[in-house]
Amino acid sequence: MEYTIGQVSKKLNMSTYTIRYYEKEGLIPPITRNAHGRRIFDENNLYRIDMIRCYRDAGMALKDIKHMIDLANEGKHTLHLRKDILNNHKTKVEKQIEDLQEHLHKMNMKIQWHEGEVTSCPFEGTP
């Protein structure tokens, strides 16, 4: 199946500007164009763009994503390096999730105290 940049934008819920930027920066390979010069995306393009978005949403820097793509372009002998990059970032994300869970727990305790569900709260003197 083929998609226009507008269809990709809607399907992946991202701006056409971002998609063009990813192409310009070499994060996605040059996109095939039709006779009118319009970009035509295929399923592989969508998958790659979606994975880039996944990494970005998880806080990975574009330079690190680009490095992984460059390594992938070098071939399978770089799999271990790419796996290391992903594992290192995964560890960072897991720590962020752990920290957010702790913050959420504190906020829930404070809400329960404000609603009178608990009589004491270690954060009683705080807003």
Buried (B, 14 or more C-beta within 10 A) or exposed (E): EEBBBEEBBEEBEBEBEBBBEBBEEEBBEEBEEEEEEEBBBEEEBBEBBBBBBEBBEEEBEBEBBBBBBEBBEEEEEBEEBBEEBBEEBEEEEEEEEEEEEEEEEBEEBBEEBEEEEEEEBEEEEEE
